[in-house]
Amino acid sequence: MGCVIWNWLRGWPGGAVWLSFGTRPDVHGKAFAAHAHWLLGHQDEALAACREAITLARAIDHPYSQALAFAYACITHQMRRDLPELRNAVDELRGLCDRYGFAYYREWALILDGWSREGASGADLVRRGIGDLKSEGAFARMPYWLSLLADLSARDSQPDAARAALDAALAAGRAHHDVWWLPEVMRMRAAYDEQQSAVARLLSAAQMASQHGSVALLRRCERDLGTRNIRLPASGVPTTS
């Protein structure tokens, strides 16, 4: 979807049109397309779109568009598991939000900064960011944000907290029809299931990822299924070995 939106937006005159919430559509489209490219398995294209959005936002010298570009870059780098690039983008984003008083993307910075840290301080930042988004009524991407909290909880050897965060992520995704990250949430949740339930959940996650065209998330499901001696052929029909 992000690639479709970008293909539509890139035909607009760059300096003549602004979106109603204050950003340039060419910047927003490139930044959003980076996530779609990553999900489609296009790693190089994802990174290129991310960098192009930042370059364009800087060129037009528009702080809010710059904040948006760095906010989306943070997610791109988190999904790529590139901690140095993530931390650089978080620093840029927090600086812009502090300087200009931007909310919303400030919360993205809190969450992603927290995820990049170790220990309780990181989890506290993530919880604070999620709490702020909820208080603002901003529930978009909530399954994604909650999965980051679950990941931190798992790293801190808190399985009950991780399980609870993932269950909340599944509920939020269904309540708000925010399903793009649900295959990953389901994959992560399967780690806390018994064998039979885990396999069933992983197969459901793989099926959803396949339906979405989310190659990157499907590969993660395939990897976890492989550790349980289950493979998915090209047809998507599971077989055991």
C-alpha positions as CSV (number, residue, x, y, z in Angstrom):
1,M,0.0,0.0,0.0
2,G,2.8,2.4,0.8
3,C,4.3,1.9,-2.6
4,V,0.9,2.5,-4.3
5,I,0.5,5.7,-2.3
6,W,4.0,6.9,-3.2
7,N,3.4,6.2,-6.9
8,W,0.3,8.3,-6.7
9,L,1.9,11.2,-4.7
10,R,5.0,11.5,-6.7
11,G,3.0,12.8,-9.7
12,W,1.9,15.8,-7.6
13,P,3.9,19.1,-7.9
14,G,6.3,18.9,-5.0
15,G,6.1,22.6,-3.9
16,A,2.5,23.2,-4.7
17,V,0.7,20.7,-2.6
18,W,0.7,20.1,1.2
19,L,-1.3,17.5,3.0
20,S,-3.9,18.8,5.5
21,F,-1.9,17.8,8.5
22,G,1.1,19.9,7.5
23,T,3.6,17.7,5.5
24,R,4.7,17.6,1.9
25,P,3.2,14.6,0.1
26,D,6.4,13.8,-1.7
27,V,8.2,13.6,1.7
28,H,5.4,11.6,3.3
29,G,5.1,9.3,0.4
30,K,8.8,8.4,0.3
31,A,8.9,7.9,4.0
32,F,5.8,5.7,4.0
33,A,7.0,3.7,1.0
34,A,10.2,2.7,2.9
35,H,8.0,0.6,5.2
36,A,6.1,-1.0,2.3
37,H,9.4,-1.8,0.6
38,W,10.8,-3.5,3.7
39,L,7.6,-5.6,4.1
40,L,7.9,-6.6,0.5
41,G,11.4,-7.8,1.1
42,H,13.0,-4.9,-0.8
43,Q,15.8,-4.1,1.7
44,D,17.8,-1.8,-0.6
45,E,14.8,0.1,-1.8
46,A,13.5,0.5,1.7
47,L,16.8,2.2,2.8
48,A,16.9,4.3,-0.3
49,A,13.4,5.6,0.2
50,C,14.1,6.3,3.8
51,R,17.2,8.4,2.9
52,E,15.4,10.2,0.1
53,A,12.6,11.3,2.4
54,I,15.2,12.8,4.8
55,T,17.2,14.5,2.0
56,L,14.1,16.1,0.5
57,A,12.7,17.2,3.9
58,R,16.1,18.9,4.7
59,A,16.2,20.5,1.2
60,I,12.8,22.2,1.7
61,D,13.8,23.3,5.2
62,H,10.5,22.4,6.7
63,P,10.9,21.2,10.3
64,Y,7.7,19.2,10.6
65,S,8.4,17.3,7.4
66,Q,11.9,16.6,8.7
67,A,10.4,15.2,11.9
68,L,8.1,13.0,9.9
69,A,11.0,11.8,7.7
70,F,13.1,10.9,10.8
71,A,10.1,9.3,12.6
72,Y,9.5,6.9,9.7
73,A,13.2,6.4,9.4
74,C,13.3,5.2,13.0
75,I,10.8,2.5,12.2
76,T,12.6,1.5,9.0
77,H,15.9,1.1,10.9
78,Q,14.2,-0.8,13.8
79,M,12.6,-3.3,11.4
80,R,16.0,-3.6,9.7
81,R,17.5,-4.1,13.2
82,D,20.2,-1.5,12.5
83,L,20.8,0.0,16.0
84,P,23.4,2.6,15.0
85,E,21.2,4.1,12.3
86,L,18.2,3.9,14.6
87,R,19.9,5.8,17.4
88,N,21.1,8.5,15.0
89,A,17.6,8.9,13.7
90,V,16.1,9.0,17.2
91,D,18.6,11.7,18.2
92,E,17.6,13.8,15.2
93,L,13.9,13.3,15.8
94,R,14.0,14.1,19.5
95,G,16.0,17.2,18.7
96,L,13.4,18.4,16.3
97,C,10.5,17.6,18.6
98,D,12.1,19.4,21.6
99,R,13.1,22.4,19.5
100,Y,9.7,22.9,17.9
101,G,7.4,21.3,20.5
102,F,6.1,18.6,18.2
103,A,3.9,16.0,19.9
104,Y,3.0,12.6,18.4
105,Y,6.3,12.0,16.7
106,R,8.0,12.8,20.0
107,E,6.2,9.6,21.3
108,W,7.6,7.6,18.4
109,A,11.1,8.8,19.5
110,L,10.5,7.8,23.1
111,I,9.3,4.3,22.2
112,L,12.1,3.6,19.7
113,D,14.8,5.1,21.9
114,G,13.5,2.8,24.7
115,W,13.5,-0.3,22.5
116,S,17.2,0.4,21.5
117,R,18.2,0.4,25.2
118,E,18.8,-2.4,27.7
119,G,17.1,-2.9,31.0
120,A,14.3,-1.1,32.9
121,S,15.1,2.4,31.6
122,G,14.2,1.3,28.1
123,A,11.0,-0.3,29.1
124,D,10.0,2.8,31.0
125,L,10.5,5.0,27.9
126,V,8.4,2.6,25.8
127,R,5.6,2.5,28.3
128,R,5.7,6.3,28.6
129,G,5.5,6.7,24.8
130,I,2.7,4.2,24.4
131,G,0.8,5.9,27.3
132,D,1.2,9.3,25.7
133,L,-0.1,8.0,22.4
134,K,-3.1,6.4,24.0
135,S,-3.9,9.7,25.9
136,E,-3.7,11.5,22.6
137,G,-6.2,9.0,21.0
138,A,-3.4,8.0,18.6
139,F,-3.9,4.2,18.2
140,A,-2.3,3.8,14.7
141,R,0.5,1.3,14.8
142,M,-0.4,0.3,18.4
143,P,0.2,-3.4,17.7
144,Y,3.7,-2.5,16.5
145,W,4.5,-0.3,19.5
146,L,3.2,-3.0,21.9
147,S,5.3,-5.7,20.2
148,L,8.4,-3.6,20.9
149,L,7.4,-3.5,24.6
150,A,6.9,-7.3,24.5
151,D,10.4,-7.7,22.9
152,L,11.9,-5.6,25.7
153,S,10.1,-7.6,28.3
154,A,11.3,-10.9,26.8
155,R,14.9,-9.6,26.8
156,D,14.5,-8.7,30.5
157,S,13.3,-12.2,31.3
158,Q,9.7,-11.2,32.0
159,P,7.6,-13.7,30.0
160,D,4.3,-12.8,31.7
161,A,4.7,-9.1,30.8
162,A,5.7,-10.0,27.2
163,R,2.7,-12.3,26.8
164,A,0.4,-9.6,28.2
165,A,1.8,-7.0,25.8
166,L,1.4,-9.3,22.8
167,D,-2.2,-10.1,23.8
168,A,-2.9,-6.4,24.0
169,A,-1.3,-5.9,20.6
170,L,-3.6,-8.5,19.1
171,A,-6.6,-7.0,20.7
172,A,-5.6,-3.5,19.5
173,G,-5.0,-4.6,16.0
174,R,-8.4,-6.2,15.7
175,A,-10.2,-3.4,17.4
176,H,-8.8,-0.7,15.1
177,H,-8.4,-2.8,12.0
178,D,-4.6,-2.3,12.1
179,V,-3.4,-5.6,10.8
180,W,-0.1,-4.9,8.9
181,W,2.0,-6.0,11.9
182,L,-0.2,-8.7,13.3
183,P,1.7,-11.6,11.6
184,E,4.8,-10.5,13.6
185,V,2.7,-10.2,16.8
186,M,1.3,-13.7,16.3
187,R,4.8,-15.1,15.5
188,M,6.1,-13.6,18.7
189,R,3.1,-14.7,20.8
190,A,3.7,-18.3,19.6
191,A,6.9,-18.4,21.6
192,Y,4.7,-18.6,24.7
193,D,2.4,-21.4,23.5
194,E,2.6,-25.1,23.8
195,Q,3.9,-27.0,20.7
196,Q,0.6,-27.7,19.0
197,S,-0.9,-24.2,19.7
198,A,2.4,-22.6,18.7
199,V,2.5,-24.4,15.3
200,A,-1.2,-23.4,14.7
201,R,-0.5,-19.8,15.5
202,L,2.6,-19.7,13.4
203,L,0.8,-21.2,10.4
204,S,-2.0,-18.5,10.9
205,A,0.7,-15.8,11.0
206,A,2.3,-17.1,7.9
207,Q,-1.0,-17.3,6.1
208,M,-1.8,-13.7,7.0
209,A,1.7,-12.5,6.0
210,S,1.3,-14.2,2.7
211,Q,-2.2,-12.6,2.1
212,H,-0.7,-9.2,2.9
213,G,2.3,-9.8,0.6
214,S,4.6,-9.2,3.6
215,V,7.6,-11.2,2.4
216,A,9.8,-10.0,5.4
217,L,7.2,-11.2,8.0
218,L,6.5,-14.4,6.1
219,R,10.3,-15.2,6.2
220,R,10.3,-14.7,10.0
221,C,7.4,-17.2,10.3
222,E,9.1,-19.7,8.0
223,R,12.2,-19.5,10.2
224,D,10.3,-20.2,13.4
225,L,8.3,-23.0,11.7
226,G,11.6,-24.4,10.5
227,T,12.9,-24.8,14.0
228,R,9.8,-27.0,14.6
229,N,10.5,-29.1,11.4
230,I,7.6,-27.6,9.5
231,R,8.2,-25.9,6.1
232,L,6.0,-23.8,3.9
233,P,6.3,-24.6,0.2
234,A,5.8,-21.9,-2.5
235,S,2.1,-22.7,-2.5
236,G,1.8,-21.7,1.1
237,V,0.4,-25.1,2.1
238,P,2.2,-26.3,5.2
239,T,3.9,-29.7,5.2
240,T,5.7,-31.5,8.0
241,S,9.1,-33.3,7.7
